[in-house]
Amino acid sequence: MLRASRNSLIHVYCPDQYEKKVSDILKARNINFVINEFDLKSGLPAIVCHYRSYAMDEDKKAFLIDATERGAWVEPLVSYLDKQLGFTEIDLVDSSYFLHQKAFSILSNWRPKAIKRFFDIVLSVLGLIILSPLLLITGLLIKLDSKGPIFYRQARVGLFNKEFDVVKFRSMTTDAEANGAQWACKNDVRVTRVGKFIRKTRIDELPQLINVVKGEMSLIGPRPEREVFIEDLEKSIPYYRFRHAVKPGITGLAQVKYPYGASIEDAQWKHRYDLHYIKHQTALMDFKIVVLTIYTVLFAKGQ
């Protein structure tokens, strides 16, 4: 595999009507590029990326095929950026991204899913046993701090768009949504005193280990969201429901790579990381996410 740095010059080819869109995205990501340069006087470029090549005319398609035959590194632009940026550039994603990428075959491969499920069960049961003193103390503090139940149950969307009740420690007042569903936000006045601490340390998420044991969640995956918010988000975020191709997780790449946020823009950034995880998930990636999650808990880097 060609190893290219983010400063490597790449030659990008796309239909003329997409030149500005592609150029703006690459400039925003500080990628060194030239676009639609077919008269190559300095010889064949080392790295050739294409966007919507299926919509290019036959001569331009022939140019890309010739570059491949002559040994250039040729691949879809969004796949190249995946490796360079560590997230999926969702503004460049279209149906071909899902239909032509062999990496998504992991979703139909039973072996990695079975292995992941085995570790989910073992680690969740061990976690519930080892953390039982912390869970009991947290429950007691919640009860002493404010009126209401210790646990909070809420319908979330899981694998294949199937809803389930997620279990969390209650971190807000019981009338938090008296006026209907609303995004949580930084310094949310609805959060209790104990709630502020358990949200920062992610302790409020620990009861979801029960959801993992039941098979409704995984330890690692996209964060489960509510249907009322998903219906709104999918209007502005392309292929948002593809996150439901895997089980939602207690933690995930988006949670450890992107700071807490509750806006449409924040959801877009999280989706970039979620798509990247679904396509590139490996045992090593899961291990790194676990390490980063532990760091977040120990140093209270959560919301």
N, C-alpha and C positions, 0 to 999 in steps of 0.2 A: 504493500500500500504506500502510495506517495505521502510523504510527511511534509505538509506545507504549514508555514507559520501564517499568522494573521496578516503579516506584512507582505506576504508573497503576492506578486502581481497575478491576477486571474483575468482571463478573457471571457467575457460574458456575452451570450448570444440569445436574443429573444425577438419576437415579432416587434415591428417598429412602434406599434401603439402602446407597448409596455416599457419602452425605454426609460421614460421619466420615472415611472413607479419603481422600477428596479434600481435605477441610479440613486433615487432618494433614499431607499432602504439601505443600500450598500454604503452610502456616505454617512448615514446615521450610525452605522455599525463600524465605521472606520476601516472599511475593507479597501484595499488597493486594487483597482480594477480599470479595465477599458471595456467599452461595450460596442458590440456589433462592428468590430474591425475585421473585415474580410480580406482586405488587401494587405497581407502580411509580408512586408519587405524584409523583416528581420528574422524570418524563419518561423517554424511552427512553435506556438506557445506551449509551455509545459503543462499548464492547467487550463482546461476549457470547461466552462459551466454553461448550462442552457436552462432557459425558463420557457415553458409552454412551447417546446420545440415542435409539438404536433400541429401547431398553428402556423408554422413557418412555411415559406414556399419551398419547392422541391430543390432548388439550387442551394439554399441555405442548409437544408437538411443534409444534402450531399456533402457540404463542407464539414459538417459535424462528423459524418460517417468517415470521411477521408482523414480527419484529425485522429479519430480512433484507430484507424488502420495504420497510421504512421507513428503510433506510440504515444500520443498525448493522453494525459489523464482527463477523461471526459466523464462528467456526471451531472445530474440535475443540480441546479444552484441551491435549492433548499437543502439537499442532502449534504452538499459541501459546507454550507453554513452551520448545519447541525453540529458538525465536528469542530468547527472553528469557534462557535459561540457558546456551545453547551446548552442550547435551547433551540426549539423549532420556530423559525420565522413564519408565523401563522399568516401574515399578509401575502406570502408567496405560495401558500398551500392551496391546491385544488384537488379534484377527485383523483387525478393521476398519482398524487402523492401516496394515496392509500392503495390504489389498485395495482401499481407497478413496483411497489417496494417489497422485496423479499423479507425484509426485517420484520414485517408485521405477521409473518407466518408463525411467529412465537405465540400468537393468540390462539392458533389451532393445534399447537404441539402440546400433547398431554403431559409429557415428561417434566418440563420446567414448572408447569402449573401444579403437578402432583408434589414435586419437591418443595415448592414454595408453601403449599398447603400444610405439608408435614411440619415444616419449621414454624409456620404460623401457630399451629396447635401447641407444639412443644413449648415454644418460647412464651406464648400467652398464658398457658397453665402455670409455668414456672414463675412468670411475672406476677400473676395474681397471688401465688403463694408467698413469694419473697417480699412483695410490696404490701401484703395484707396489713401490717402495722401502720404503714403510711396511709393506706386507704381508710382505716378505722379512725385515725387521728383527724384526717381531712374531713370525714363525715361528721365527727363531733364538732369541729370548729365551724363548719357550715351551719350546723343546727344552733350553736350558741350565738353566731353572728347575726342571723336574720331569720325571720319567719318563713316557713315553707319547707318543702321536701329536700332531702339531701341530694337526690338524683334528679336529673332532668332528661326527659325523653322527648324526642322530636323526630318526625318523619323526614327521612333523607332518601335520596335516590342512589341506588347501588348498581350492581352488575346488571347489564342489559335493561337499564331503566326501571328496575324493580324497586319499589319503595320498601324501606324497613325502618324500625325505630332505633335510632342511635341513642346510646346511654352515656351521659356525661355527669360529672359533678355540677350541681347548680352553682353558677357564678354570678347570676343576676337576680334582681328582685323578682318576686312572683308576678308582678304586673308589668314586666318588661315589654310585653307586646300587647298591651291593652288596646292600643290603637292600630293593631294589625302587624303583619310581618315587616321587619325592617332590618337593614344591614347593621351589624355591630360596627363600632368605630373606635378609633384610638381615644383613650380617656373617656369612654362611654359612661355617662352618669348613672346608667342602670346597673352597672357592675358593683357588687358589694365589696366590703373591705377584704374579706377572705378571697372573694372572687378575683380581685386584682392580682393577688399573689399566685393563686393556682393557675390563672391564665398565663402569667409571665413564665411560670415554670412548666407549663403544659400538664400539670397534675390533673387539671379538669378533664383531660382526655383519657386518663388511665382506665376508667370503667369501660371504655370501648374495647378493652381486651375481651370482655364478655361477647361483644359482637363478633370479634375475630374467632373465638372458640365456636360460636354458632355458625360460622361460615358466611356471615353477612359482610364482613370486612376482612382486609388483610392488614398485616402490620405496616406495610409500605404500599402506597398507591396514591392516586389523586384524592384530595379531601372531599368527602361527601357533601353535596349541596342540597338545598331544598328545591322542590319542583317549582315553587312560585318564583324563585330567583332564576332558575335555569331557563324557564320560559322567556324571561326578559333578556338574559345574557345571550341566548342563542340567536337573538335577532341581530346582534352586533358583533358576535365572535364566531368566525367560521368553524364549522364542524365541532361545536362545543360539546355535543352529546357523545362524541367519540371517546371521551374520557370514561364512559361507562362500558367500554370494551374490556375493562379489568375491574377487579373489586376495588372499592375505595379503601384508603389506608388511614391509620391513626397518624402516621407521618408520611412525608413524601418529598420528592425533589423540590417541588414548588414551595413547600413549607420551610425548607432549610436554606433555599437559595434566594428567596424573595421575602423582604420584610412584610410585616402584617399590613394589610390594606383592605378597604371595603368599597372600592369604586369600580366602575366598568374598566378603567385602565388597569387597575390592579388585577382584576379577573383575567384580562387579556394576557398580562405577563405570566400569571400562574398557569394559564392554558398553554403558553409556550413551553413551560417546563414539564407540564403533564404529558403533552404529546411527545416530547423528547424522551421522557421516561418510558412510555408505553412502547415506543419503537426500539429503544436501546437498552431496556432493562436487563441486567445481569446480576449474578450473585455479588460480584465486586461492587457494583453500583449500589445495591441494597446495603452492603456493609458500610460504605461511605456515608450513606444517608443516616444509618443508625448512629455512627460516630458523631455526625453533625447534630443529630437530635439530642444525644447525650450532652453535648456541649451547650446546646440551647437550654436544656433543663438545668444543668449545673450553674450556669451563669445568668439564668433568668432573662434570656434574650427573646422570649416570646412576646405576644401582644400584651 
